[in-house]
Amino acid sequence: MTTTEDRLKYLRSHVRDVVDFPKAGILFKYITPLLGDARALTTVIDLFAERFTGAGVDTIVGIESRGFLFAAPLAVRLGAGFVPARKPGKLPSKTDSVSYALEYGTDSLELHSDAIRPGARVLVVDDVIATGGTAWAAAELVRRQGGEVLGAAFLLELTFLSGRERIAPVESFSLLTY
């Protein structure tokens, strides 16, 4: 049997560093090689499912767009619903919106106004947590709609940007940290 440490090492071997992308001075963590490997992608979903099975998750909110790639299959695995958190203007009916600060400006995230059932136990999922602004916005939308945020799960965490602290007291779970 492969240990969790071995599985995480395998995942890490599929994350490629891209220097100076999207601008000079940035070391971008490129996950497309991981997504293209069936074993690696399955391992991500397996590890998330191992962590959250039995937690009583009713709904998984996946953050646009790479968060969808992990949130939807995890929802299926856990027997939970899937709700997309989208950038402004992408949802076709009435929405709730939260704005949050970026390093240089602001952005917003939206959920359909009826996306979260009051009392639903919700897990927020995204590919990366950096500064935590997007995850914070998703959790805030869930709370505004009467949901309980059980936690947030990420493939990658850029620890030097302190995103975990931004979303506290929401419990943050990351498979790989940099």
N, C-alpha and C positions, 0 to 999 in steps of 0.2 A: 504494500500500500504506500502511496506517495504521501509524504507529510505536507502539512500546510506550508511549511517553509520552502519545500521543493516546488510546490505549486506557485507560490509567490515569486520565487526565483525565475520560474518559467515565464510568468507574466512579465516580469521586469525585462527579460531578454527580448520581448516583443515591443517594447516602448523605445522609439528612436528619438534621439536628441537631434534637433535641427537648430543650428547656430544662426543667430541674427534674424529670426523670424518671429513675428511679422515685422519687426524693425530691429535695427542695430542694438546690441546689448541684451537681447532676449534669447534665452535658451528654451526653445519650444519643445514640449514633450508630445511627440507625435504618436497617436494610438492606432492609426490605420493598420500598421502591420499586425497588431494584436487582434483587431476586428477581422482581419483576413485569415486568421488561423483558427480553424474550428475548435481545436483543443483549448486554445487560450481563451476564446470567447466563452466556451462552455465552462471553463474553470472560473471565470469571473462570476457568472450566474450561479454556479455551484457554491462558491464561497459566500456570496451575498445571501443565498438561500439558507446555508448552514447557520449564518449569523442571525437571521430574522425568522426562521421557522419557529412557530410556537409563540411569537411575540404578539399575535393577535392583530396583524396588519389587515385593515379593511381595504385601503386604497393606497396606491403608489402614485405620487406626483413625479413625473419625469420632466426635467428642465430641458427646454429647447437648446440645441437639437440633439447633441450627442447623448444627453441623458436619456432620451427616448430609447436608444439602442440597448440600454441595460434595464431600464424601468419596465418596459413592456414584457420581455421574457421573464423577468423576476416576478411581475404580477401574476403571470400565468402559473409559474412554479408555486407561488404562495397562495393561489386561489383568491387573489385580491383584484380589485378593479384598477384600471390605469387612467390617469388624468394628465393631459399635457399642459404644462405651464409654458406659455408662448410669449414671444415678443409682441409688442403692440400691433394691432391691425391684422392679426392672423386668425383670430377666432370669429366665427360668423354671427354670433348672437351677443346678448348683453354680457359684459365682462366686469370683473373687479380688477383693479390695477394697483400696483405698488411701484413706486420709483425708488431707486437706490443709487448711492454714489459709486462712481468708478474713479480710477486714478485721475482721469482727465475728463470730468463731466458726470452725466447721469444716464441711467437707462431705466427701463420699466419692464415689468413682467405681468402677465395677465392670466386669469383663469375665468372660464365661464362662471357667471354669478351663481349658478346652481350646481357647480362641479363637485363640491364636497358636502356630503350629508352631515348635518349637525351630529356631533358625537363620534364621527368616523375616526378611526385610529389610522394615522397617515404616516407613511415613510416617504421622505423626499430623496430623489436619486438624481445624480448628475455624474458626468465623467470626471470632472476636476473641481476641487475646491481650492481657490487661490485666496482672494481677499475676503470671500464669504458673502459678498453683496447679493449675488444671485440666489444663493441658498437661503439667505435671510429673507429675501423678498418672497420666495416660494413658501417658506414657513409662515410668514406674516399673512399671506393670502389664505392659507389653510386655517389659521387661527381666526381670521376675520369671518370666515364662513362657518365657524363653529366646530372645526375639526381639532383633534388632538394630535400634535406632532410627536410621534414616537421617537423619531430620529432622522438622521440624514446619512446617506451612504454614497461613497465616491470611489471610483477606481483609483484616482491619483489625488494626493494632497501635497500642495506646495507649502510646506510648513513655515518657511521664512516670511510668508505673507500673512500669517496669523488668522486665516479664515475661520478656523475652529473657534477662536475666541469671539469672533463676530457673531456667530450663530448661537453661542451659549445662551441659555442652558440646554439647548437642543443637543442631544448626544450625537456626536459625529463618529462615523466608522469609515475608515479609508483602508483600501487594500495595500496600496503602495504609497510611500512617503518619500519626498525629495526635499 
